[in-house]
Amino acid sequence: MMKGIHHTGLSVLDLEKAIAYWTGCFGFKVAVRFEVEDIPETRALMQAENPSAKVAFLTGPTGHLELFQFDANAGVPERSHTVHEAGIRHACLQAIEVDPLFDRCAENGTRWHARPSGLGTGALYAYVRDPEGNIIELEGVPWGPADQTRPWYAHTAIVTPDIDRLTAFYEFLTGTKVHNRGSFGPHRSFDRVAGLEGIVFKGAWIRLANATLEFWEYNVPRTTPDPRKDATGPGWNHICFEVGNADEEYARLAAAGILLHAPPVSNAFGRLFYGRDPDDNIFECLEVSARHRALSVERLSGRQFITRLDDAIAAHYKPAR
């Protein structure tokens, strides 16, 4: 059984600076720090030649973040992506008032091309880059819960050259159907938020218990396939789903012919395995251990209101006029 999006993984070049950024800007809290060893088991698990890394696991109200600083990336230059490039492209943080959040991010090394603006949904949006160039969406939702003082994780977005194929895969993976689709653009409002001109694109959403999977396929400029993803490469590197039983989930996916890295292994967090979607993006399935039960998505304080937020957004999401 798929319980929700447990966390999204981000490979960073400077772990200490990344921790300071995510805790300072967004109020994430460091729950656990550990190291990944370069041993045969972890090489197979992550399909990486050298998976050795320092890791920090950060918690938020509705979802978590896993930061990796891989030894293999020493000396690798930063790279900024555009929003239409294929891959796990951004994570979204929501707040009732987005302008103060935007200003706090700007004061802490965030790069941006436009301040938050509307798209005809009642919400305000801005795509920004963290100090290493990774895309974050800031979204202001005035209908949010008044008692939620910290920004909350709302979704992770995957950009794909084939939205129908990819959404069909994640419907099977999660056991949840797409609840909303749409086609958008061209319109100057979308161009301003995206930082591109003349964009035309399709979107789809799968709502899980605590957060949402968001999918985009850009027709202008065209999203093209990306080379094989390296689990250690800088940037958003995987999406983790919490499951009730990792071994049963592995057997189900293997029987369906889904590409999986290696059979489940156990560590302090629980029992887990990695696999690949049709675009070669990496996903993880995690059965949370009793020791870390407090980190289960079932314990997240925000899961009571996330469905209401998504319903409100979906009901109002339409091209700006």
C-alpha positions in Angstrom: 0.0 0.0 0.0 1.3 3.4 -1.0 0.9 5.8 2.0 2.2 9.1 0.4 5.2 11.0 -0.7 7.7 10.5 2.2 10.4 12.9 0.9 12.2 14.3 -2.2 15.9 13.9 -2.5 18.3 16.7 -3.4 22.0 16.2 -4.3 23.9 19.4 -3.2 27.5 20.5 -3.5 27.7 22.0 0.0 25.7 20.2 2.7 26.2 22.8 5.4 25.1 25.7 3.3 22.1 23.7 2.0 21.0 22.9 5.5 21.3 26.5 6.5 19.3 27.6 3.5 16.4 25.1 3.9 16.1 25.6 7.7 16.5 29.4 7.5 14.2 30.1 4.5 11.6 27.4 5.0 11.7 26.3 8.6 12.7 22.7 7.9 14.2 20.9 10.9 17.2 18.6 10.9 16.0 15.2 12.2 18.9 12.9 11.4 22.4 13.1 9.9 24.3 10.1 8.7 26.8 8.9 6.1 26.4 6.6 3.1 29.3 4.2 2.6 30.9 3.2 -0.7 30.2 -0.5 -0.3 28.7 -3.1 -2.8 25.3 -3.0 -1.1 24.9 0.8 -1.5 26.4 0.7 -5.0 23.7 -1.8 -6.0 20.9 0.1 -4.2 21.6 3.4 -5.9 23.3 2.1 -9.1 26.2 4.5 -8.5 29.9 3.9 -8.9 30.7 5.9 -5.8 27.6 6.5 -3.5 29.6 7.7 -0.5 27.9 10.8 0.9 27.1 12.9 3.9 23.3 13.1 4.3 20.9 15.3 6.3 17.3 14.3 6.6 15.0 17.4 7.1 11.4 17.4 8.3 8.5 19.7 7.4 4.8 19.9 8.2 3.6 17.9 5.2 6.7 16.2 3.8 10.4 15.7 4.2 13.6 16.5 2.4 16.8 14.4 2.1 20.0 16.3 1.3 23.0 14.4 0.0 26.5 15.7 -0.5 28.2 13.0 -2.6 31.9 12.7 -2.7 31.7 12.0 -6.4 30.6 15.6 -7.0 33.7 17.3 -5.6 34.6 20.1 -8.0 31.5 19.7 -10.1 30.2 23.2 -11.2 26.7 24.4 -10.4 24.1 24.2 -13.1 20.8 26.1 -13.4 17.9 24.3 -15.3 15.0 25.9 -17.0 11.5 24.9 -16.0 10.7 23.0 -19.2 13.7 20.6 -19.0 12.9 16.9 -18.5 13.4 15.4 -15.0 12.4 15.9 -11.4 12.4 19.6 -11.9 11.2 21.4 -8.8 9.6 21.1 -5.3 6.8 23.5 -4.3 6.6 25.3 -0.9 3.3 26.9 0.0 2.5 29.7 2.5 -0.5 31.9 3.1 1.6 35.0 2.4 4.2 34.4 -0.3 5.7 37.8 -0.5 7.4 37.7 2.9 8.6 34.2 2.1 10.0 35.4 -1.3 11.8 38.3 0.4 13.3 36.0 3.0 14.6 33.7 0.3 16.0 36.6 -1.7 17.9 37.7 1.4 19.5 34.3 1.7 21.0 33.8 -1.7 18.0 32.8 -3.8 18.0 33.8 -7.5 14.9 34.9 -9.2 13.6 36.4 -12.4 10.2 37.7 -11.3 8.3 38.3 -8.1 5.3 36.2 -7.2 2.3 36.9 -9.6 -1.1 35.5 -10.3 -2.3 33.0 -13.0 -6.0 33.4 -12.5 -6.2 30.8 -9.7 -6.4 33.0 -6.7 -2.9 32.0 -5.7 0.5 33.7 -6.4 3.4 31.9 -8.0 7.2 32.3 -8.4 9.9 30.0 -9.7 13.2 30.7 -7.9 16.6 29.0 -7.7 18.4 28.1 -4.5 22.1 29.1 -4.2 23.1 26.1 -6.3 20.6 26.7 -9.1 17.9 24.1 -8.1 14.4 25.2 -8.9 11.9 25.8 -6.1 8.3 27.0 -6.7 6.9 29.4 -4.1 3.2 29.5 -4.0 1.0 31.8 -1.9 -2.4 30.3 -1.0 -4.5 32.8 1.0 -7.0 30.0 1.8 -4.4 28.2 3.8 -4.8 27.3 7.4 -4.2 30.3 9.6 -2.5 28.3 12.3 0.2 27.0 9.9 3.1 29.4 10.6 5.8 27.5 8.5 5.8 27.1 4.8 4.7 23.5 3.9 5.7 21.1 1.1 2.9 20.9 -1.4 4.2 18.9 -4.4 7.2 17.6 -6.4 7.0 18.3 -10.2 8.3 16.1 -13.0 8.7 17.5 -16.5 8.4 14.9 -19.2 8.4 14.6 -23.0 5.3 12.2 -22.7 2.9 13.2 -20.0 0.4 10.4 -20.9 3.0 7.7 -20.5 4.4 9.0 -17.3 1.1 9.7 -15.6 0.0 6.1 -16.5 3.1 4.8 -14.8 2.6 6.8 -11.6 -1.1 5.9 -11.5 0.1 2.2 -11.4 2.9 2.9 -8.9 0.8 4.8 -6.5 -2.6 3.2 -7.0 -4.1 6.6 -7.5 -5.6 8.1 -10.6 -4.9 11.6 -12.0 -7.5 13.9 -10.5 -7.0 16.9 -12.8 -5.5 17.7 -16.2 -5.2 20.9 -18.2 -3.6 22.7 -21.2 -2.2 26.2 -20.8 -0.8 29.0 -22.8 0.3 31.0 -24.6 -0.2 33.9 -22.2 2.1 36.5 -20.9 1.2 35.6 -17.3 2.6 32.1 -17.7 5.7 33.5 -19.5 6.4 35.8 -16.6 6.2 33.0 -14.0 8.2 30.5 -16.0 10.9 33.0 -17.2 10.4 31.8 -20.8 8.5 33.3 -23.8 5.5 32.0 -25.6 5.2 28.8 -23.5 2.5 26.2 -24.3 2.2 23.2 -22.0 0.1 20.5 -20.5 -0.2 19.6 -16.8 -1.6 16.8 -14.7 -1.8 16.1 -10.9 -2.0 13.0 -8.7 -3.0 13.8 -5.2 -1.7 11.5 -2.5 -2.4 11.5 1.3 0.0 14.3 2.3 1.1 16.0 -1.0 0.8 15.9 -4.8 2.7 14.7 -7.8 2.7 17.3 -10.5 3.5 16.6 -14.2 4.3 19.0 -17.0 4.9 18.5 -20.7 6.0 21.6 -22.6 5.2 21.9 -26.3 6.8 25.3 -26.7 9.7 25.2 -26.0 9.6 21.4 -26.4 10.5 19.1 -23.5 13.0 16.6 -24.9 14.2 13.4 -23.3 17.1 13.6 -20.9 20.1 11.3 -20.7 20.1 8.5 -18.1 19.9 9.9 -14.6 22.7 9.4 -12.1 21.6 9.1 -8.5 24.6 11.1 -7.4 24.3 13.9 -9.9 23.6 17.4 -8.5 20.0 18.5 -8.4 16.6 16.9 -7.5 17.6 13.2 -7.7 14.7 11.1 -6.5 11.1 10.9 -5.1 10.5 8.6 -2.1 7.1 7.0 -1.5 6.3 5.5 1.8 4.8 1.9 1.5 3.3 -0.5 4.0 5.5 -3.4 3.0 8.6 -3.0 0.9 9.0 -6.6 0.0 5.4 -6.9 -1.3 5.8 -3.7 -3.2 9.0 -4.8 -4.8 7.4 -8.1 -5.9 4.4 -6.2 -7.4 6.6 -3.9 -9.4 9.0 -6.6 -10.5 6.1 -8.7 -11.8 5.0 -5.7 -13.8 8.4 -5.4 -15.5 9.3 -2.1 -13.9 13.1 -1.4 -13.8 14.3 -1.8 -10.2 17.9 -1.3 -9.0 18.2 -4.2 -6.5 16.0 -6.1 -4.0 15.0 -4.3 -0.8 17.6 -3.7 1.9 17.3 -2.6 5.5 18.9 0.3 7.3 18.0 2.4 10.4 15.2 4.2 8.4 13.5 1.0 7.4 13.4 -1.3 4.4 13.8 0.3 1.0 14.6 -0.1 -2.7 15.0 2.1 -5.7 13.6 1.9 -9.2 13.2 3.9 -12.5 10.2 5.4 -14.2 9.8 5.4 -18.0 11.7 8.6 -18.2 14.5 7.1 -16.1 13.8 9.3 -13.1 14.6 7.6 -9.8 12.0 6.7 -7.3 12.4 5.1 -3.9 9.9 2.9 -1.9 10.4 3.0 1.9 8.9 1.0 4.6 9.6 3.1 7.7 11.1 1.3 10.6 9.6 1.4 14.1 12.6 3.4 15.3 11.7 6.2 12.9 7.9 5.9 13.1 7.6 9.6 14.0 8.9 10.4 10.4 6.0 8.4 8.8 3.7 10.5 6.5 0.9 9.2 8.8 2.3 11.3 11.6 2.6 14.5 9.5 0.7 17.4 11.1 -0.2 18.9 7.7 -2.0 15.9 6.1 -5.3 17.0 7.5 -5.4 20.2 5.4 -3.4 19.3 2.2 -6.4 17.7 0.4 -8.5 20.8 1.0 -5.7 23.0 -0.4 -5.3 20.8 -3.5 -9.1 20.8 -4.1 -9.2 24.6 -4.0 -6.2 25.0 -6.4 -7.6 22.4 -8.8 -11.0 24.1 -8.8 -9.5 27.5 -9.7 -6.6 26.5 -11.9 -7.3 27.9 -15.4 -5.4 30.0 -17.9 -5.3 33.7 -17.0 -7.5 35.9 -19.1 
